[in-house]
Amino acid sequence: MTRALYHTSQDLLFTAQVTHAREHEVALDATALYPEAGGQAADTGSLRWTDGSGEARQASVTHSRKEKATGLIWHTLNGDAPPVGTTVTGEVDAERRWRHSQRHSAEHLLAQTFVRVNPAFTVDAVNMTGPECTLDLRGDPAELHVRAAEALLRETLGRTDLTLETPVVPDHDLHQYPLRRDATVSGDVRLVIFRDGQGEPFDVSACGGTHVPRAGMAAPVVVLRTERVRGGVTRVTFMAGEEAAAHLSGVYADTRKLAVGFSVPVEQVPQRVQALTDSHAALQAQLDALHAAHARTLRDAAPTETHGTVTLRPVTLRLVTLLDPAGLLPALTDLKPGEVVVAVTEGGRCGIASAHPDVNAGGVLRAALTASGGKGGGRPDLAQGSTPDTAAFTRAVRETLLATA
């Protein structure tokens, strides 16, 4: 079993002995390198030692994992492993550890504020392996609950000095602590407690991860978005600490550029964007109306053909299709009684509309698509699809109408 030095010390330098070795992995009698667990990514770092000939050796630690059956923590190296019995000096990547600690502490603190907003908002799963961390919650929190939790945490971190405590207590004493969620381990349990200056705990959780010594060091904590995932679970994506600060700074810089381009103050960018969005929607509606009118004009100008008792009007939509693929539909609506229209676009879209009682547009379309290698379907009065060969499709429509005339 490997002694977890990261549970009792913030020291990133340590000395240990190799107890097991195989290819590019070693297990030590003690380590400060945290193994991947509990939604937190593994530490990286380095090991240094002196080989049998007295030569100094070094290898990077690229990953760490804990073997549940034995309690050994295995470190993956980018080179050959030192032999069993070797004394090594280890060093944890300080920057990576700090980012992970900020994320993990922020996850505890944010989860606690959700519980304080509504006790039904319980944690289902967490992930802090990247800058964008996730908190999966039960209880279906709405946007107003998310903002309330975020505001409560911002106020707490700004006004209250919460310090970290990590006592190890026997499981039979856990009832003495206000755990946010039940512990899933037994025996001696390590607790992570953030407590204020009056001794009042803000959050108490059973946890083996690494954390910042003061809760304020995880600030700012910002919620980026929420989404519904599997049944009954809402995923809250957040960032914390220096990563969150850098993200917010970048967002503000981009917004400031927009403000300069719009010639408005930064705080008026949302209103300016909304105004442009509304203007775009109005122009798009006008353009759609013009495309529809153009498509019908092209249809009405197309010469008709007689196939038995059916009057067919074939039309090819060019400019309309290039600007608006949906322009096909206007050409297929508002037909004259008894008329059948077949319309194709240069992009391969196709459709048939029927105002003739004996012509089933869906049936004719399917037959023509079979002949031209396309796919689609629809109703007896209107059907649409796509084909790689619009000329073959139109020929097949004519042949089908002649065969059924």
HELIX and SHEET records of a PDB file:
HELIX    1   1 LEU A    5  HIS A    7  5                                   3    
HELIX    2   2 ALA A   94  VAL A  117  1                                  24    
HELIX    3   3 GLU A  143  ARG A  159  1                                  17    
HELIX    4   4 ASP A  171  GLN A  176  5                                   6    
HELIX    5   5 ALA A  215  ALA A  218  5                                   4    
HELIX    6   6 GLY A  241  PHE A  262  1                                  22    
HELIX    7   7 VAL A  266  GLN A  268  5                                   3    
HELIX    8   8 VAL A  269  ALA A  301  1                                  33    
HELIX    9   9 LEU A  319  LEU A  323  1                                   5    
HELIX   10  10 PRO A  325  GLY A  327  5                                   3    
HELIX   11  11 LEU A  328  ALA A  331  1                                   4    
HELIX   12  12 ALA A  361  SER A  372  1                                  12    
HELIX   13  13 THR A  390  THR A  404  1                                  15    
SHEET    1   A 2 ARG A   3  ALA A   4  0                                        
SHEET    2   A 2 ALA A  30  THR A  31  1                                        
SHEET    1   B 7 LEU A  13  ARG A  22  0                                        
SHEET    2   B 7 GLU A  25  LEU A  28 -1                                        
SHEET    3   B 7 ILE A  73  LEU A  77 -1                                        
SHEET    4   B 7 ALA A  56  LYS A  66 -1                                        
SHEET    5   B 7 GLY A  45  THR A  50 -1                                        
SHEET    6   B 7 THR A  87  VAL A  92 -1                                        
SHEET    7   B 7 LEU A  13  ARG A  22 -1                                        
SHEET    1   C 4 VAL A 123  ASN A 127  0                                        
SHEET    2   C 4 CYS A 133  LEU A 137 -1                                        
SHEET    3   C 4 THR A 234  ALA A 240 -1                                        
SHEET    4   C 4 VAL A 221  ARG A 228 -1                                        
SHEET    1   D 3 THR A 163  GLU A 165  0                                        
SHEET    2   D 3 ASP A 188  ARG A 195 -1                                        
SHEET    3   D 3 VAL A 168  PRO A 170 -1                                        
SHEET    1   E 3 THR A 163  GLU A 165  0                                        
SHEET    2   E 3 ASP A 188  ARG A 195 -1                                        
SHEET    3   E 3 PRO A 201  ALA A 206 -1                                        
SHEET    1   F 6 GLU A 305  HIS A 307  0                                        
SHEET    2   F 6 VAL A 310  LEU A 317 -1                                        
SHEET    3   F 6 GLU A 339  THR A 345  1                                        
SHEET    4   F 6 ARG A 349  SER A 354 -1                                        
SHEET    5   F 6 LEU A 382  SER A 386 -1                                        
SHEET    6   F 6 LYS A 375  GLY A 378 -1                                        
END                                                                             
